[in-house]
């Protein structure tokens, strides 16, 4: 009898324990799916997203790398938590309903940059920094190699400085990027950086996912400054804005800038404004999934006020091929990119009127590939005519391929004029104009690039293979005509004292890939 009662007691106890365990398992499953930002400052309000949180803030415990934060508001899928001032970088643990879960994602505690600074400042790689709102340095700003600076998406962070020394190295570049986690970054997350006229050293610097209502990387280069090995990736606006510094009358001294990468920018890759810019070795590589409704172009120039000249050599501009795929909702029969612009476009204007200053643009020894609306176009602002005697365009010794009207009959061509008053005005293809004959005699427009893997006339097939966008093969194939076709005729407009005229190749690359190891073609997945 006693044994029977004992068995009944044990069975009842086991049943009761099983019921308790089952009730616990049937409760809401606790999970952390992500944070509002992966970099922040102690004292910030941080959103934690997931499931199974308790709607009562006091019934949730949140630890930042072991230090408790204050839960301000709560719902089953979101907690708003004040990060502790003494928090260190690590992971977040949430406890609710008798369960605990730790995030897979790590966060980083950073040093805050905010407002205006008047004292000299040094940013070092042993810390990481957050730009909150518009940050301005009216003093010397030094950034050491390997330093990472985040632009805050919530406040559209941005940096303005003039006296700068950003000396990254090939092994340890300086990086400006979005504060959003890998996989969630987007063009225009933050504003970008602007380097105004002043003392300037910029080398081995990357700017990623900037371009909120402004160019991602604005540079006012000055004579004597150093501007080299710079990359803009996935700007929501213009990639590089290069502004000449001059008064309205005096011809400025040209400033040299070289080894530039513009990857996936929604606006123009390189926008030159005001003249007096000399640039060499530049890569513009469009992402077929992204473009700007105002047209995504390669190089655009605007000349006004002063007598000046922009000179560019050894650029490679890869546009949107006929199979570009970024039109939302488009069916499989749509084979064009609605935002495709021109490879090179030049405007000579003075506040909307005809240019009256002698100005020049030189584009030489460059490669234009993959179906732009036009290889070269004159921009006509509000139907104002240009004064032919006041400007000179030297577009010479370039290879133009993949822009023929046969591939894009509604807009293709190698030479044209575009009404930029409305950004979507009439584009005139002037293939039968006599000017095209002169254009073709000075540039190679006969070698059409094949997009197949079996045929490649120029030796750059891998560069326009968009399956390789995040790991492009940049060097021309052995034996490519590009490797031995450069020309800088003595006394011509391409005979710039700034250009490295020892190079024998056309385009940005010869036999050396200068983007390694400092460049990054897959910033979306990079963990900093």
Secondary structure, 3 states (H helix, E strand, C coil): CHHHHHHHHHHHHHHHHHHHHHHHHHCCCCEEEEECCCEECCCCEEEEEEECCCCCHHHCEEEECCEECEEEEEECCEEEEECCCCCCCECEEEEECCEEEECCCCEEECEEEEEEECCCEEECCCCEEEEEEEEEEEEEEEECCCCEEEECCCCCCEEEEEEEEEECCCCCCEEEEECCCCCCCCCCCCCEEEECCCCEEEEEEEEECCCCCCCCEEECCCCCCEEEEEEEECCCCCCEEEECCCCCCCCCCCEEEEEEEEECCCCCCEEEECCCEEEEEEEEECCCCCCCCCCECCEEEEECCCCEEEEEEEEEEECCCCCCCCCCCCCCCCCCCCCECCCEEEEEEECCEECCCCEEEEEECCEEECCCCCCEEEEECCCCCCCHHHEEEEEECCEEECCCCCCCCCCCCCEEEEECCCCCCCEEECCCCHHHHHHHHHCECCCCCCCCCCCCCCCCHHHHCHHHHHHCCCCCCCCCHHHHCCCCCCCCCCCCCCCCCCCCCCCCCCCCCCCCCCCCCCHHHCCC
